[in-house]
Amino acid sequence: MKLAIIGTGNLGHSIAKGLITNNAITTLYLTKRNLDSIQEFEGYKNVFLTTSNEEAVKNSDILIFAVQPSSMENVLNEIKPFLKENHVIISTITGFIIPKIQEIVGEHQFIIRAMPNTAIAVGKSMTCLCSNEAGKKRIKIAEAIFNRLGTSIVIPESQMQAATVICASGIAFWMRLIRATTQAAIQLGFDAEEAQKLSMHTCEGAASLLITTGNHPEQEIDKVTTPKGCTIEGLNEMEHKGLSSSLIQGMVASFNKINSIKTEQL
């Protein structure tokens, strides 16, 4: 596949790393105003660094946009004259809705919104996808790309804001939980490196259990808790302190913030 990442910032960098690692490209163009921060990609076969969005668009079929939301409209207007009928536009821009993209480039273009997370750099992203009517003809291409970089699911655009909170912002929420359990492990006597290893791999194991078995979390919790045991004691103390409610409230606050970004753009 001939791909371009327009705006190789943090997310674009992670996508590029995942694409290269998983041999998912024929050619890959990476654009950024300042190329110094992406010099690590210099020298990879069929990977090209450029400050020119025009160059990237002309040499690619699939365009993945990872610019800041405030820059997206200007970038689309810049590359619009160079778009061809076969171009697939994949936007990862938070809150930048498909109708807004269509206003600029036309509804005849294949337009897909993708909401990956930074775990795409290690092939473990949970990516949500949606498209305009034309884009439905190319949604399988997007699924093929992102399934090589983790797992993908096609959802209505009306759910993309919530998906951003759960999957994209969700990486940060899980990182904070891992950090907290690491701190607890240090307090309980492990050194920092051991503590983080214990926390990371326990988290990975919990997720893998659910993915492999398809069980509800409470089914697995029941296997660990025993009457008057230490696990239920700890769980109840966490709930008394508001663990579940604080997580839910935080995610709702994040969702409300995304909605305000969307409102500002309309």
DRENDO-1510 file (C-alpha; in Angstrom, 1 decimal, always signed):
<recs>
REC; n; res; u; v; w
REC; 1; MET; +0.0; +0.0; +0.0 .
REC; 2; LYS; +1.2; +3.5; -0.8 .
REC; 3; LEU; +0.5; +5.5; +2.3 .
REC; 4; ALA; +1.2; +9.0; +3.6 .
REC; 5; ILE; +0.9; +10.3; +7.2 .
REC; 6; ILE; +0.1; +13.9; +7.1 .
REC; 7; GLY; +1.4; +15.4; +10.3 .
REC; 8; THR; +3.8; +13.0; +12.0 .
REC; 9; GLY; +3.3; +14.1; +15.6 .
REC; 10; ASN; +2.9; +11.8; +18.6 .
REC; 11; LEU; +0.0; +9.7; +17.1 .
REC; 12; GLY; +1.4; +9.9; +13.5 .
REC; 13; HIS; +4.8; +8.8; +14.9 .
REC; 14; SER; +3.1; +5.7; +16.6 .
REC; 15; ILE; +1.2; +4.9; +13.4 .
REC; 16; ALA; +4.3; +5.1; +11.3 .
REC; 17; LYS; +6.2; +2.8; +13.7 .
REC; 18; GLY; +3.5; +0.3; +13.7 .
REC; 19; LEU; +3.2; +0.3; +9.9 .
REC; 20; ILE; +6.9; -0.2; +9.4 .
REC; 21; THR; +7.2; -2.8; +12.1 .
REC; 22; ASN; +4.4; -4.8; +10.6 .
REC; 23; ASN; +5.5; -4.5; +7.0 .
REC; 24; ALA; +2.2; -2.9; +6.1 .
REC; 25; ILE; +3.5; -0.5; +3.4 .
REC; 26; THR; +4.7; -0.4; -0.2 .
REC; 27; THR; +5.8; +3.2; +0.3 .
REC; 28; LEU; +5.3; +5.5; +3.2 .
REC; 29; TYR; +5.6; +9.3; +3.2 .
REC; 30; LEU; +5.8; +11.1; +6.5 .
REC; 31; THR; +5.2; +14.9; +6.6 .
REC; 32; LYS; +6.1; +17.4; +9.3 .
REC; 33; ARG; +7.1; +21.0; +9.4 .
REC; 34; ASN; +10.3; +20.2; +11.3 .
REC; 35; LEU; +11.8; +16.8; +10.3 .
REC; 36; ASP; +14.3; +16.7; +13.1 .
REC; 37; SER; +11.9; +14.8; +15.4 .
REC; 38; ILE; +11.3; +12.0; +12.9 .
REC; 39; GLN; +14.8; +11.4; +11.8 .
REC; 40; GLU; +14.7; +7.9; +13.3 .
REC; 41; PHE; +12.7; +6.9; +10.2 .
REC; 42; GLU; +15.4; +8.1; +7.9 .
REC; 43; GLY; +17.0; +5.1; +6.1 .
REC; 44; TYR; +14.1; +2.7; +6.3 .
REC; 45; LYS; +13.4; +1.2; +2.9 .
REC; 46; ASN; +10.6; +3.0; +1.0 .
REC; 47; VAL; +10.0; +5.5; +3.8 .
REC; 48; PHE; +10.3; +9.2; +2.8 .
REC; 49; LEU; +10.4; +12.2; +5.0 .
REC; 50; THR; +9.2; +15.5; +3.6 .
REC; 51; THR; +7.9; +18.9; +4.7 .
REC; 52; SER; +5.6; +19.0; +1.6 .
REC; 53; ASN; +2.1; +17.7; +2.0 .
REC; 54; GLU; +1.7; +18.1; -1.8 .
REC; 55; GLU; +4.6; +15.7; -2.4 .
REC; 56; ALA; +3.1; +13.1; +0.0 .
REC; 57; VAL; -0.3; +13.3; -1.5 .
REC; 58; LYS; +0.9; +13.0; -5.1 .
REC; 59; ASN; +2.9; +9.8; -4.3 .
REC; 60; SER; +0.3; +8.0; -2.1 .
REC; 61; ASP; -3.1; +6.4; -2.4 .
REC; 62; ILE; -4.1; +6.3; +1.3 .
REC; 63; LEU; -3.7; +9.5; +3.3 .
REC; 64; ILE; -3.8; +9.3; +7.1 .
REC; 65; PHE; -4.2; +12.7; +8.7 .
REC; 66; ALA; -2.8; +13.1; +12.2 .
REC; 67; VAL; -2.5; +16.9; +12.4 .
REC; 68; GLN; -3.9; +19.1; +15.2 .
REC; 69; PRO; -7.7; +19.7; +15.0 .
REC; 70; SER; -7.1; +23.5; +14.6 .
REC; 71; SER; -4.9; +22.8; +11.5 .
REC; 72; MET; -7.1; +20.2; +9.8 .
REC; 73; GLU; -9.2; +22.6; +7.7 .
REC; 74; ASN; -6.1; +24.5; +6.4 .
REC; 75; VAL; -4.3; +21.2; +5.5 .
REC; 76; LEU; -7.4; +19.9; +3.7 .
REC; 77; ASN; -7.7; +23.1; +1.7 .
REC; 78; GLU; -4.0; +22.9; +0.9 .
REC; 79; ILE; -4.1; +19.3; -0.5 .
REC; 80; LYS; -7.5; +19.5; -2.1 .
REC; 81; PRO; -6.2; +20.4; -5.6 .
REC; 82; PHE; -4.0; +17.3; -5.6 .
REC; 83; LEU; -6.7; +14.8; -4.6 .
REC; 84; LYS; -7.6; +12.1; -7.1 .
REC; 85; GLU; -10.7; +9.9; -7.3 .
REC; 86; ASN; -8.8; +6.9; -5.9 .
REC; 87; HIS; -7.5; +8.7; -2.8 .
REC; 88; VAL; -8.7; +7.3; +0.5 .
REC; 89; ILE; -8.8; +9.9; +3.2 .
REC; 90; ILE; -8.4; +8.6; +6.8 .
REC; 91; SER; -8.7; +11.2; +9.5 .
REC; 92; THR; -7.6; +10.6; +13.1 .
REC; 93; ILE; -8.5; +14.1; +14.1 .
REC; 94; THR; -10.5; +14.3; +17.4 .
REC; 95; GLY; -13.9; +15.9; +16.9 .
REC; 96; PHE; -13.4; +16.7; +13.2 .
REC; 97; ILE; -16.6; +15.2; +11.8 .
REC; 98; ILE; -17.1; +13.7; +8.3 .
REC; 99; PRO; -19.6; +16.4; +7.1 .
REC; 100; LYS; -16.9; +19.0; +7.8 .
REC; 101; ILE; -14.4; +17.1; +5.8 .
REC; 102; GLN; -16.9; +16.6; +3.0 .
REC; 103; GLU; -17.6; +20.4; +2.9 .
REC; 104; ILE; -13.9; +20.9; +1.9 .
REC; 105; VAL; -13.0; +17.9; -0.3 .
REC; 106; GLY; -16.4; +16.8; -1.5 .
REC; 107; GLU; -18.7; +13.9; -0.6 .
REC; 108; HIS; -17.5; +11.9; -3.6 .
REC; 109; GLN; -14.2; +11.3; -1.9 .
REC; 110; PHE; -13.6; +8.1; +0.1 .
REC; 111; ILE; -13.6; +9.5; +3.7 .
REC; 112; ILE; -13.0; +7.4; +6.8 .
REC; 113; ARG; -12.5; +8.5; +10.4 .
REC; 114; ALA; -10.2; +6.3; +12.5 .
REC; 115; MET; -9.7; +6.6; +16.2 .
REC; 116; PRO; -6.6; +4.5; +17.1 .
REC; 117; ASN; -4.6; +4.9; +20.3 .
REC; 118; THR; -0.8; +5.1; +20.8 .
REC; 119; ALA; -0.5; +1.4; +21.4 .
REC; 120; ILE; -0.6; +1.2; +17.6 .
REC; 121; ALA; +3.2; +1.6; +17.9 .
REC; 122; VAL; +3.4; -1.9; +19.3 .
REC; 123; GLY; +0.6; -3.4; +17.2 .
REC; 124; LYS; -2.0; -3.3; +20.1 .
REC; 125; SER; -4.3; -0.4; +19.2 .
REC; 126; MET; -8.0; -0.6; +19.6 .
REC; 127; THR; -9.2; +1.4; +16.6 .
REC; 128; CYS; -12.7; +2.5; +15.9 .
REC; 129; LEU; -13.7; +3.3; +12.3 .
REC; 130; CYS; -16.6; +5.1; +10.5 .
REC; 131; SER; -17.1; +6.5; +7.0 .
REC; 132; ASN; -19.1; +8.6; +4.7 .
REC; 133; GLU; -21.3; +6.8; +2.1 .
REC; 134; ALA; -18.5; +6.7; -0.5 .
REC; 135; GLY; -16.1; +5.5; +2.2 .
REC; 136; LYS; -18.1; +2.4; +2.8 .
REC; 137; LYS; -16.6; +1.0; -0.4 .
REC; 138; ARG; -13.1; +1.4; +1.1 .
REC; 139; ILE; -13.7; +0.6; +4.8 .
REC; 140; LYS; -12.2; -2.8; +4.3 .
REC; 141; ILE; -8.9; -1.2; +3.4 .
REC; 142; ALA; -8.9; +0.7; +6.7 .
REC; 143; GLU; -9.8; -2.4; +8.6 .
REC; 144; ALA; -7.0; -4.3; +6.9 .
REC; 145; ILE; -4.5; -1.5; +7.9 .
REC; 146; PHE; -5.6; -1.2; +11.5 .
REC; 147; ASN; -6.1; -4.9; +12.1 .
REC; 148; ARG; -2.4; -5.4; +11.3 .
REC; 149; LEU; -1.8; -2.8; +14.1 .
REC; 150; GLY; -4.2; -4.2; +16.7 .
REC; 151; THR; -7.9; -4.6; +16.6 .
REC; 152; SER; -10.5; -2.5; +14.8 .
REC; 153; ILE; -14.3; -2.1; +14.9 .
REC; 154; VAL; -16.7; -0.2; +12.6 .
REC; 155; ILE; -19.1; +2.0; +14.5 .
REC; 156; PRO; -21.6; +4.9; +13.6 .
REC; 157; GLU; -20.0; +8.3; +13.6 .
REC; 158; SER; -22.3; +9.3; +16.4 .
REC; 159; GLN; -20.3; +7.0; +18.7 .
REC; 160; MET; -16.9; +8.3; +17.8 .
REC; 161; GLN; -16.7; +10.9; +20.6 .
REC; 162; ALA; -17.4; +8.2; +23.2 .
REC; 163; ALA; -14.9; +5.8; +21.5 .
REC; 164; THR; -12.2; +8.5; +21.7 .
REC; 165; VAL; -12.6; +8.6; +25.5 .
REC; 166; ILE; -12.7; +4.8; +25.9 .
REC; 167; CYS; -9.9; +3.9; +23.5 .
REC; 168; ALA; -7.7; +6.9; +22.8 .
REC; 169; SER; -7.8; +8.8; +26.1 .
REC; 170; GLY; -8.3; +5.4; +27.7 .
REC; 171; ILE; -4.6; +4.6; +27.2 .
REC; 172; ALA; -3.8; +7.4; +29.6 .
REC; 173; PHE; -6.4; +6.2; +32.1 .
REC; 174; TRP; -4.9; +2.7; +32.1 .
REC; 175; MET; -1.4; +4.1; +32.4 .
REC; 176; ARG; -2.5; +6.0; +35.5 .
REC; 177; LEU; -3.9; +2.8; +37.0 .
REC; 178; ILE; -0.7; +1.0; +36.3 .
REC; 179; ARG; +1.3; +3.8; +37.9 .
REC; 180; ALA; -0.8; +3.6; +41.0 .
REC; 181; THR; -0.4; -0.1; +41.4 .
REC; 182; THR; +3.3; +0.3; +40.8 .
REC; 183; GLN; +3.4; +2.9; +43.6 .
REC; 184; ALA; +1.5; +0.5; +45.9 .
REC; 185; ALA; +4.0; -2.3; +45.1 .
REC; 186; ILE; +6.9; -0.1; +46.0 .
REC; 187; GLN; +5.2; +0.8; +49.3 .
REC; 188; LEU; +4.8; -3.0; +49.9 .
REC; 189; GLY; +8.5; -3.6; +49.5 .
REC; 190; PHE; +9.4; -4.0; +45.9 .
REC; 191; ASP; +12.0; -1.8; +44.1 .
REC; 192; ALA; +10.7; +0.4; +41.3 .
REC; 193; GLU; +11.7; -1.8; +38.4 .
REC; 194; GLU; +10.2; -4.9; +40.0 .
REC; 195; ALA; +7.1; -3.0; +41.0 .
REC; 196; GLN; +6.4; -1.8; +37.5 .
REC; 197; LYS; +7.0; -5.2; +36.0 .
REC; 198; LEU; +4.6; -6.8; +38.4 .
REC; 199; SER; +2.0; -4.1; +37.6 .
REC; 200; MET; +2.3; -4.1; +33.8 .
REC; 201; HIS; +2.2; -7.9; +33.3 .
REC; 202; THR; -0.7; -8.4; +35.8 .
REC; 203; CYS; -2.6; -5.8; +33.8 .
REC; 204; GLU; -1.8; -7.5; +30.6 .
REC; 205; GLY; -2.8; -10.9; +32.0 .
REC; 206; ALA; -6.2; -9.5; +33.2 .
REC; 207; ALA; -7.0; -8.2; +29.7 .
REC; 208; SER; -5.8; -11.3; +28.0 .
REC; 209; LEU; -8.0; -13.5; +30.2 .
REC; 210; LEU; -11.1; -11.5; +29.2 .
REC; 211; ILE; -10.1; -11.4; +25.5 .
REC; 212; THR; -9.4; -15.2; +25.4 .
REC; 213; THR; -12.3; -16.4; +27.5 .
REC; 214; GLY; -14.9; -13.8; +26.6 .
REC; 215; ASN; -15.9; -13.7; +30.2 .
REC; 216; HIS; -17.4; -10.8; +32.1 .
REC; 217; PRO; -14.8; -9.2; +34.5 .
REC; 218; GLU; -16.9; -10.2; +37.5 .
REC; 219; GLN; -16.6; -13.9; +36.5 .
REC; 220; GLU; -12.8; -13.6; +36.7 .
REC; 221; ILE; -13.0; -11.6; +39.9 .
REC; 222; ASP; -15.1; -14.3; +41.5 .
REC; 223; LYS; -12.3; -16.8; +40.9 .
REC; 224; VAL; -9.9; -14.6; +42.9 .
REC; 225; THR; -12.1; -13.6; +45.8 .
REC; 226; THR; -12.6; -15.9; +48.8 .
REC; 227; PRO; -14.8; -15.3; +51.9 .
REC; 228; LYS; -13.1; -13.0; +54.3 .
REC; 229; GLY; -10.0; -13.0; +52.0 .
REC; 230; CYS; -7.5; -10.2; +51.2 .
REC; 231; THR; -8.8; -9.6; +47.7 .
REC; 232; ILE; -12.4; -8.8; +48.6 .
REC; 233; GLU; -11.1; -6.7; +51.5 .
REC; 234; GLY; -9.0; -4.6; +49.0 .
REC; 235; LEU; -11.8; -4.4; +46.4 .
REC; 236; ASN; -14.3; -3.2; +48.9 .
REC; 237; GLU; -11.9; -0.6; +50.3 .
REC; 238; MET; -11.3; +0.7; +46.8 .
REC; 239; GLU; -15.0; +1.0; +46.1 .
REC; 240; HIS; -15.6; +2.7; +49.4 .
REC; 241; LYS; -13.0; +5.3; +48.2 .
REC; 242; GLY; -14.9; +5.7; +44.9 .
REC; 243; LEU; -12.7; +3.7; +42.4 .
REC; 244; SER; -15.4; +2.9; +39.9 .
REC; 245; SER; -17.4; +6.1; +40.3 .
REC; 246; SER; -14.2; +8.3; +39.9 .
REC; 247; LEU; -13.3; +6.4; +36.7 .
REC; 248; ILE; -16.7; +6.8; +35.3 .
REC; 249; GLN; -16.9; +10.5; +36.3 .
REC; 250; GLY; -13.5; +11.1; +34.7 .
REC; 251; MET; -14.5; +9.5; +31.5 .
REC; 252; VAL; -17.7; +11.5; +31.3 .
REC; 253; ALA; -15.7; +14.7; +31.9 .
REC; 254; SER; -13.4; +13.7; +29.1 .
REC; 255; PHE; -16.4; +13.1; +26.9 .
REC; 256; ASN; -17.9; +16.5; +27.7 .
REC; 257; LYS; -14.6; +18.1; +26.8 .
REC; 258; ILE; -14.6; +16.4; +23.4 .
REC; 259; ASN; -18.1; +17.6; +22.8 .
REC; 260; SER; -17.0; +21.2; +23.5 .
REC; 261; ILE; -14.2; +20.8; +21.0 .
REC; 262; LYS; -16.7; +19.6; +18.4 .
REC; 263; THR; -19.0; +22.5; +19.1 .
REC; 264; GLU; -16.2; +25.0; +18.6 .
REC; 265; GLN; -15.4; +23.6; +15.2 .
REC; 266; LEU; -19.0; +23.7; +13.9 .
</recs>
